[in-house]
Amino acid sequence: MTSKITGLSSRQMKEPVTPLWESAGLPAGSGISLLNAIQKGFPVDSINRLNTELGWPKMVLLEIMGINERNYARRKAGNGLLKSDESERVARLVRTIDAATDLFEGDRIAALDWITRPAPALAGSRPLELLSSEAGAVEVNRLIGRLQHGVFS
């Protein structure tokens, strides 16, 4: 996974006016509506919207979210919904990118740059690499919280 992640960059964009949740056509970033949507399964189209919004290759997005290309094609041809575990991984990615965007005061370009670079506070791992597990995502989001509050150690 690291070989594909190192060359990621975002497309040029102005300051985002809407959270990534809305851009991807997903419910709010937290709460019962999110839980219900995850259990039902996000629309497969949410990945296409993320692809457009972030400017990352779809294959890289699928890899980051742990979604096999064949399964993606099956979901798209079938009922058009991701499974709940796949939806959870999409939510994890979007939640973290939105938190990083808040950290960089609405500058998604800076947030995407930060999320793809090694972070000393994460033992040199790229935040994006850690999003493959819930435990890793918790650590990334804790780091974002510490940085927002000026706690650098």
Secondary structure, DSSP 8 states (H G I E B T S, - for coil): -HHHHTT---------SS-HHHHTT---SSSHHHHHHHHH--BTHHHHHHHHHH---HHHHHHHTT--HHHHHHHHHTTSB--HHHHHHHHHHHHHHHHHHHHTTT-HHHHHHHHTS--GGGTT--HHHHTTSHHHHHHHHHHHHHHHTT---
